[in-house]
Amino acid sequence: MNKLNLKGLILQELENFALSIGEKKFRGKQLFDWLYTKEASSFAEMSSLAKSLRDKLTELSAIDPIEIVKVQESSDGTKKFLFELEDGKKIESVLIPPRTAFVNPEATEDEEQKRLTLCISTQVGCPLDCRFCATGTMGFVRNLTTGEIVDQIFQVKKYSGKRITNVVYMGMGEPLLNYDNVIKSIEIITTGMGIAARRITVSTVGLVPKIRQLADEKRKMKLAISLHSLDEKIRLSLIPIASKHKLNELIDAVNYYYRKTKLRPTFEYILFDGINDKKEDIQQLIKLSKRIPCKLNIIPFHAIGLTNSNGVTTQLKPTSASKIEAFVQHLREAHVTVFIRSSAGEDIDAACGQLAVSVERKKRNSITPKSHHSKLEIK
């Protein structure tokens, strides 16, 4: 008999589970507290429950964790975790320590410089195939369960021994393509794990219907949009899904989100040399900031070799540090709220999906001729 994994069930589901096994409804609340607030890893630890109930829970259900199989640590303190799931698939999370998230001292809002941020995954692989992302080279395998999403936080916290202050849904996968499990995980994090909604960010390439759904449901976590260009053709060349959601539709949806929630969205903008770092790009961003109260995160590109599922190698190059500074200075002079993200973990496989792809390809290469080695292999 397959046991039900209780990790990932929200309060109502745990209450219904308790009733289904002949227990009182309040047992569900006890389970919720033990699982998420007290972080029990076994039923034996749930000391407020009678031994007969713990035995019943052991017989009928489980608390199966995901397993850390590899950890890389950068010279700046960034840690990358590779997890193996129950079915053998791999995902990853990145723990970003305080004072490495931003390179500019102005980043003080919400104690930006003091946070311990965990970037988590929501899918195995990703179907969107963005040109700058290693995860897209894997293709799409499956959505993560709610339990697999929240367990990344538990396992990293247990490994590091430190309290995680902020969670960012910006790892492997597109969070809004796994909408229900992402929303359930946020409910667990905010009601059971002591992390406020204002310290949770969901990043999306811009799935318009889901952004509007977030707005209509008045979700209180932060929203980040993977923008990267306000030129339709350039954005489409970077993000193929942009063909389904035109820029004007996306901007309208984000504006709708702001008006409904009164929460400023963040636009993420990776700078690529000669592609989206020109004067006209600056002017377009200034115009956008006047239309929608927002924050802008400028992100240096991790220059790694990427070969997509069709065998095409990406030739994107990072904008130079001096040009990034000039780009940002023009925006600040126009009173745009803009921060420069640091290249956290640049000396390890810290780009989204990079470690998982590297490990999987090394495993395949161990049984294939050397001439087939991928450019993503890290030695």
RODOFI-129160 format. One record per residue (C-alpha): x, y, z; residue in three letters. Coordinates in steps of 0.001 Angstrom, whole numbers. Each point is the difference from the previous one (the first is absolute). Example, Ala and Ser with C-alpha at 12.3 -4.5 7.8 and 13.67 -1.06 7.14 Angstrom:
(r (12300,-4500,7800),"ALA")
(r (1370,3440,-660),"SER")
//
This chain:
(r (0,0,0),"MET")
(r (1327,3441,-944),"ASN")
(r (147,2192,3066),"LYS")
(r (-1261,3573,-175),"LEU")
(r (2841,2503,402),"ASN")
(r (-1326,2573,2458),"LEU")
(r (2694,2567,-748),"LYS")
(r (-1574,2468,-2382),"GLY")
(r (-3564,-276,1295),"LEU")
(r (-1553,3275,1122),"ILE")
(r (-1990,288,3240),"LEU")
(r (-3388,-854,-1492),"GLN")
(r (1442,-3061,-1739),"GLU")
(r (1600,-1202,3226),"LEU")
(r (-3289,478,1855),"GLU")
(r (-1787,-2027,-2668),"ASN")
(r (2694,-2666,244),"PHE")
(r (-463,-215,3764),"ALA")
(r (-3747,-495,-449),"LEU")
(r (602,-2622,-2708),"SER")
(r (1994,-2201,2396),"ILE")
(r (-2580,270,2775),"GLY")
(r (1619,2780,2025),"GLU")
(r (-1307,3353,1169),"LYS")
(r (360,2997,-2290),"LYS")
(r (2354,1810,2408),"PHE")
(r (2597,-2713,-595),"ARG")
(r (516,1580,-3418),"GLY")
(r (1052,3271,1651),"LYS")
(r (2390,-1908,2240),"GLN")
(r (1527,-1688,-3029),"LEU")
(r (291,3352,-1763),"PHE")
(r (1885,1511,2949),"ASP")
(r (2317,-2993,365),"TRP")
(r (783,-132,-3713),"LEU")
(r (550,3682,-771),"TYR")
(r (562,1957,3216),"THR")
(r (1857,-2588,2085),"LYS")
(r (1526,-1581,-3130),"GLU")
(r (-413,-3607,1103),"ALA")
(r (1727,-2448,-2311),"SER")
(r (-1724,-3096,1435),"SER")
(r (-3244,-915,1737),"PHE")
(r (2023,-1166,3009),"ALA")
(r (924,3631,676),"GLU")
(r (-3662,1037,332),"MET")
(r (-61,-391,3758),"SER")
(r (-3404,1609,555),"SER")
(r (-1642,-2805,-1985),"LEU")
(r (-843,-3314,1666),"ALA")
(r (2268,-2887,-968),"LYS")
(r (-2995,-1850,-1489),"SER")
(r (-616,2937,-2325),"LEU")
(r (3664,241,-936),"ARG")
(r (-20,-3689,-835),"ASP")
(r (-3090,488,-2146),"LYS")
(r (1591,2931,-1806),"LEU")
(r (3138,-2059,-653),"THR")
(r (-2108,-2786,-1466),"GLU")
(r (-2148,2207,-2241),"LEU")
(r (2181,2967,-910),"SER")
(r (3533,1328,-312),"ALA")
(r (2133,3132,254),"ILE")
(r (2354,-688,-2878),"ASP")
(r (2777,2578,-402),"PRO")
(r (1850,900,-3157),"ILE")
(r (3710,-822,183),"GLU")
(r (2976,2340,-314),"ILE")
(r (2483,-1738,-2291),"VAL")
(r (2469,2801,-665),"LYS")
(r (866,3420,1408),"VAL")
(r (2242,2588,-1635),"GLN")
(r (1220,3070,1914),"GLU")
(r (1212,3170,-1635),"SER")
(r (2758,2260,1281),"SER")
(r (-2709,2586,769),"ASP")
(r (-1908,-2436,2234),"GLY")
(r (-2699,-922,-2511),"THR")
(r (-952,-3685,256),"LYS")
(r (-1572,-2072,-2748),"LYS")
(r (-1925,-3135,1004),"PHE")
(r (-758,-2878,-2339),"LEU")
(r (-2929,-2146,1137),"PHE")
(r (-1099,-3444,-1121),"GLU")
(r (-3744,-629,59),"LEU")
(r (-1742,-3280,735),"GLU")
(r (-136,-866,-3700),"ASP")
(r (3712,743,-477),"GLY")
(r (-495,3363,-1725),"LYS")
(r (2255,2922,950),"LYS")
(r (-828,3554,1018),"ILE")
(r (1966,2749,1664),"GLU")
(r (-183,2946,2408),"SER")
(r (2389,2889,626),"VAL")
(r (618,1535,3425),"LEU")
(r (1134,3613,-313),"ILE")
(r (1574,1460,3156),"PRO")
(r (-412,3558,1305),"PRO")
(r (1762,2831,-1789),"ARG")
(r (544,-1947,-3204),"THR")
(r (-3425,466,-1542),"ALA")
(r (782,3539,-1135),"PHE")
(r (3228,1794,-827),"VAL")
(r (-1324,3478,679),"ASN")
(r (-240,1373,3575),"PRO")
(r (-3308,1740,-770),"GLU")
(r (-1768,-3384,208),"ALA")
(r (-1396,505,3484),"THR")
(r (-3714,-511,-555),"GLU")
(r (-1406,-2894,2049),"ASP")
(r (3506,-444,1440),"GLU")
(r (1170,-1179,-3401),"GLU")
(r (3584,-265,1196),"GLN")
(r (-825,-2217,3001),"LYS")
(r (-2153,-2666,-1564),"ARG")
(r (832,-3662,-352),"LEU")
(r (-1784,-879,-3220),"THR")
(r (-799,-3435,-1374),"LEU")
(r (-754,-275,-3697),"CYS")
(r (-2149,-3092,-548),"ILE")
(r (-1190,-2089,-2953),"SER")
(r (-3560,-796,-1037),"THR")
(r (511,-2388,-2926),"GLN")
(r (2399,-2696,-1156),"VAL")
(r (1283,1669,-3138),"GLY")
(r (-2013,2708,-1726),"CYS")
(r (-2038,155,-3219),"PRO")
(r (746,3653,-803),"LEU")
(r (3552,-363,-1420),"ASP")
(r (1146,3572,745),"CYS")
(r (3284,594,-1799),"ARG")
(r (1891,1075,3122),"PHE")
(r (-1113,-2785,2355),"CYS")
(r (1674,-3387,515),"ALA")
(r (-3225,-1559,1276),"THR")
(r (-1661,381,-3394),"GLY")
(r (2618,-2278,-1573),"THR")
(r (-1441,-2884,2044),"MET")
(r (-3462,303,-1497),"GLY")
(r (-3018,-493,2250),"PHE")
(r (-221,-3141,2156),"VAL")
(r (-2719,683,2586),"ARG")
(r (-1376,2407,2590),"ASN")
(r (1218,-248,3569),"LEU")
(r (-2501,-967,2678),"THR")
(r (-783,2474,2759),"THR")
(r (2052,-2158,2374),"GLY")
(r (3030,40,-2291),"GLU")
(r (-197,3788,-201),"ILE")
(r (-162,670,3749),"VAL")
(r (2465,-2762,868),"ASP")
(r (2761,1908,-1778),"GLN")
(r (-325,2583,2768),"ILE")
(r (32,-2589,2784),"PHE")
(r (3027,-1860,-1330),"GLN")
(r (2081,3123,-678),"VAL")
(r (-879,1405,3416),"LYS")
(r (977,-3281,1652),"LYS")
(r (3285,-126,-1917),"TYR")
(r (973,3631,606),"SER")
(r (-1291,273,3555),"GLY")
(r (-1253,3505,-773),"LYS")
(r (-3422,1605,-255),"ARG")
(r (-1019,796,-3543),"ILE")
(r (-1559,3465,-148),"THR")
(r (-1051,207,-3658),"ASN")
(r (-1184,-2450,-2628),"VAL")
(r (160,615,-3739),"VAL")
(r (-1783,-2220,-2524),"TYR")
(r (2662,568,-2629),"MET")
(r (1771,-3351,-290),"GLY")
(r (-681,-2731,-2529),"MET")
(r (-3330,310,-1775),"GLY")
(r (-2739,2580,-558),"GLU")
(r (-1927,347,3297),"PRO")
(r (-3269,1103,-1584),"LEU")
(r (-115,-3177,-2102),"LEU")
(r (-218,-1872,3313),"ASN")
(r (-2459,2504,1425),"TYR")
(r (-2035,-2095,2449),"ASP")
(r (2997,-1650,1664),"ASN")
(r (1876,3302,196),"VAL")
(r (-2953,1745,1662),"ILE")
(r (-450,-2884,2452),"LYS")
(r (3700,108,862),"SER")
(r (-227,3735,679),"ILE")
(r (-2969,-614,2298),"GLU")
(r (2088,-2523,1942),"ILE")
(r (3029,2301,148),"ILE")
(r (-1974,3010,1222),"THR")
(r (-2321,-1756,2475),"THR")
(r (2292,-2729,1277),"GLY")
(r (3622,924,-559),"MET")
(r (124,3580,1241),"GLY")
(r (1002,1714,-3246),"ILE")
(r (-2253,2946,-831),"ALA")
(r (-1527,372,-3464),"ALA")
(r (1913,3251,-523),"ARG")
(r (3216,-2041,194),"ARG")
(r (-1077,-2390,-2761),"ILE")
(r (516,801,-3674),"THR")
(r (-1455,-1897,-2946),"VAL")
(r (1873,576,-3250),"SER")
(r (-1650,-608,-3366),"THR")
(r (893,560,-3638),"VAL")
(r (-3429,1580,-317),"GLY")
(r (-2939,-2402,-218),"LEU")
(r (-2707,2611,-400),"VAL")
(r (-3084,-2004,1114),"PRO")
(r (1764,-1185,3157),"LYS")
(r (1218,3507,876),"ILE")
(r (-3598,1170,-221),"ARG")
(r (-1071,-2957,2136),"GLN")
(r (2536,982,2659),"LEU")
(r (-1448,3503,-71),"ALA")
(r (-3620,-1153,239),"ASP")
(r (867,-2275,2918),"GLU")
(r (1905,2911,1617),"LYS")
(r (3035,-2116,763),"ARG")
(r (2331,1942,2270),"LYS")
(r (3390,-1421,-954),"MET")
(r (2215,2024,-2303),"LYS")
(r (-77,-381,-3759),"LEU")
(r (3092,147,-2222),"ALA")
(r (-185,64,-3787),"ILE")
(r (2823,-1371,-2138),"SER")
(r (-62,2881,-2486),"LEU")
(r (3483,428,-1569),"HIS")
(r (-1196,2220,-2842),"SER")
(r (-2817,2341,-937),"LEU")
(r (644,-627,-3669),"ASP")
(r (-2466,-2644,-1215),"GLU")
(r (2393,-1687,-2430),"LYS")
(r (2935,-90,2417),"ILE")
(r (-2113,-1331,2857),"ARG")
(r (-1414,-2701,-2278),"LEU")
(r (3530,-1045,-991),"SER")
(r (870,-379,3703),"LEU")
(r (-3288,-1432,1267),"ILE")
(r (-1900,-2103,-2563),"PRO")
(r (-3210,-42,2112),"ILE")
(r (-213,3736,-674),"ALA")
(r (-1694,-938,-3287),"SER")
(r (-3088,-994,2016),"LYS")
(r (-48,3072,2217),"HIS")
(r (898,3237,-1776),"LYS")
(r (1726,2771,1925),"LEU")
(r (-3039,2274,91),"ASN")
(r (-2076,-2862,1467),"GLU")
(r (2687,-724,2571),"LEU")
(r (372,3630,1069),"ILE")
(r (-3777,372,222),"ASP")
(r (-175,-3116,2208),"ALA")
(r (2765,1255,2297),"VAL")
(r (-1706,3386,244),"ASN")
(r (-3250,-1821,869),"TYR")
(r (1887,-1946,2684),"TYR")
(r (1358,3213,1508),"TYR")
(r (-3398,1712,33),"ARG")
(r (-1631,-3039,1634),"LYS")
(r (2645,-729,2627),"THR")
(r (1800,3344,446),"LYS")
(r (3254,-1975,4),"LEU")
(r (2836,1290,-2156),"ARG")
(r (1159,-2667,-2454),"PRO")
(r (3664,-574,-743),"THR")
(r (1265,-230,-3553),"PHE")
(r (3032,-2267,-407),"GLU")
(r (2362,1100,-2746),"TYR")
(r (3066,-2033,-1019),"ILE")
(r (2396,2126,-2027),"LEU")
(r (1417,-1504,-3189),"PHE")
(r (2763,1748,-1875),"ASP")
(r (-1275,1888,-3031),"GLY")
(r (-3515,-1417,288),"ILE")
(r (-1963,1753,2749),"ASN")
(r (2511,2444,1514),"ASP")
(r (-390,2954,-2365),"LYS")
(r (-1241,3577,563),"LYS")
(r (-3415,-811,-1430),"GLU")
(r (-328,-2844,2509),"ASP")
(r (626,2455,2823),"ILE")
(r (-2683,2351,-1300),"GLN")
(r (-2529,-2822,-290),"GLN")
(r (644,-1062,3592),"LEU")
(r (-401,3570,1227),"ILE")
(r (-3311,220,-1821),"LYS")
(r (-1151,-3289,1538),"LEU")
(r (886,1144,3533),"SER")
(r (-2159,3100,-466),"LYS")
(r (-2954,-2132,-1064),"ARG")
(r (261,-2627,2767),"ILE")
(r (1570,645,3431),"PRO")
(r (2628,-2728,18),"CYS")
(r (3508,-1104,894),"LYS")
(r (2604,-1021,-2542),"LEU")
(r (2632,-2662,647),"ASN")
(r (2930,111,-2380),"ILE")
(r (1601,-3455,-173),"ILE")
(r (3478,-731,-1403),"PRO")
(r (-52,-2964,-2361),"PHE")
(r (1729,-3246,1032),"HIS")
(r (2023,-640,-3152),"ALA")
(r (-395,-3759,-430),"ILE")
(r (-269,-2071,-3141),"GLY")
(r (-3611,-1006,-647),"LEU")
(r (-1228,-2456,-2611),"THR")
(r (-3780,-221,-224),"ASN")
(r (-2161,-3041,-707),"SER")
(r (345,629,-3748),"ASN")
(r (3801,-57,186),"GLY")
(r (408,3778,-471),"VAL")
(r (2768,1593,2081),"THR")
(r (-721,3375,1585),"THR")
(r (2507,2743,-839),"GLN")
(r (-1133,2535,2591),"LEU")
(r (2724,2056,1665),"LYS")
(r (-161,1983,3255),"PRO")
(r (46,3772,11),"THR")
(r (3210,1367,1546),"SER")
(r (-15,1197,3611),"ALA")
(r (753,3592,-1025),"SER")
(r (-2858,28,-2491),"LYS")
(r (-2355,-1453,2609),"ILE")
(r (924,2816,2392),"GLU")
(r (-632,2630,-2669),"ALA")
(r (-3312,-1647,-958),"PHE")
(r (-1152,42,3633),"VAL")
(r (1205,3549,610),"GLN")
(r (-2184,1306,-2840),"HIS")
(r (-2992,-1776,1523),"LEU")
(r (685,1412,3464),"ARG")
(r (333,3498,-1383),"GLU")
(r (-3540,-482,-1362),"ALA")
(r (-1149,-1037,3516),"HIS")
(r (-512,-3667,-845),"VAL")
(r (262,-2333,3015),"THR")
(r (2734,-2281,-1236),"VAL")
(r (2368,-2505,1596),"PHE")
(r (2872,-2012,-1422),"ILE")
(r (-129,-3655,934),"ARG")
(r (3401,-1432,768),"SER")
(r (1398,-2942,-1945),"SER")
(r (-459,-2207,3056),"ALA")
(r (1605,-3402,-387),"GLY")
(r (1676,803,-3296),"GLU")
(r (2893,-2339,809),"ASP")
(r (-2366,-2980,434),"ILE")
(r (-2906,-1437,-2058),"ASP")
(r (-2365,2661,1383),"ALA")
(r (-1968,978,-3102),"ALA")
(r (-3521,-1429,-20),"CYS")
(r (132,-3689,-854),"GLY")
(r (3737,0,-643),"GLN")
(r (999,-2509,2684),"LEU")
(r (-2850,-2407,-759),"ALA")
(r (783,105,-3714),"VAL")
(r (3715,-429,660),"SER")
(r (-530,-3043,2231),"VAL")
(r (-2442,-1673,-2398),"GLU")
(r (2266,529,-2989),"ARG")
(r (3045,-1268,1866),"LYS")
(r (-1956,-3139,806),"LYS")
(r (-938,-475,-3656),"ARG")
(r (3526,811,-1169),"ASN")
(r (1402,-2766,2193),"SER")
(r (-1541,-2492,-2410),"ILE")
(r (430,1955,-3272),"THR")
(r (3069,944,-2073),"PRO")
(r (2014,2952,1301),"LYS")
(r (-690,1979,-3166),"SER")
(r (-3602,361,1131),"HIS")
(r (856,1940,3173),"HIS")
(r (-2188,3060,525),"SER")
(r (1294,3530,385),"LYS")
(r (-1852,74,3313),"LEU")
(r (2326,-2531,1599),"GLU")
(r (1732,1534,3014),"ILE")
(r (3375,-1532,842),"LYS")
//
